[in-house]
Amino acid sequence: MSLITWTPEQFATNVSKHDIEHQEIFRLLNVLGDSVASGDRDAVGRDLDALIAYVAEHFASEEANFEAYGYPAFPGHKAEHDKLVAAALDLQKKFHAGEAEVTADTAAFLVGWLTDHIPKVDKLYGSFLNEKGVA
């Protein structure tokens, strides 16, 4: 079952590298959703780890472009990234210690974060980076 679907109309930033990364994040989130639905805790842990690792790589990729091209909204954008990463790492630690579970609510939170963040925050960097020659 698909929790989230990437469409260019809703999610394209017009920076191809980051659009491809967003599509992979959506794929990994859908895999995690399937694992949660299956009730297989080992699969949930594996898929949670994969999603968090990839999101951290993606954020670093965006932030490298922001820094390289002097994106003026970089500090605020990075703060949003840092807040999500901190929450994800806390959940990951607690999950692996047996102190928390990843549930359908967790997946719904991530879907909500992405459907808010990409259209309202990420799309803003697209035209800026495009003007700098990043396509």
Order of alpha helices (4+ residues) and beta strands (2+ residues): alpha-alpha-alpha-alpha-alpha-alpha
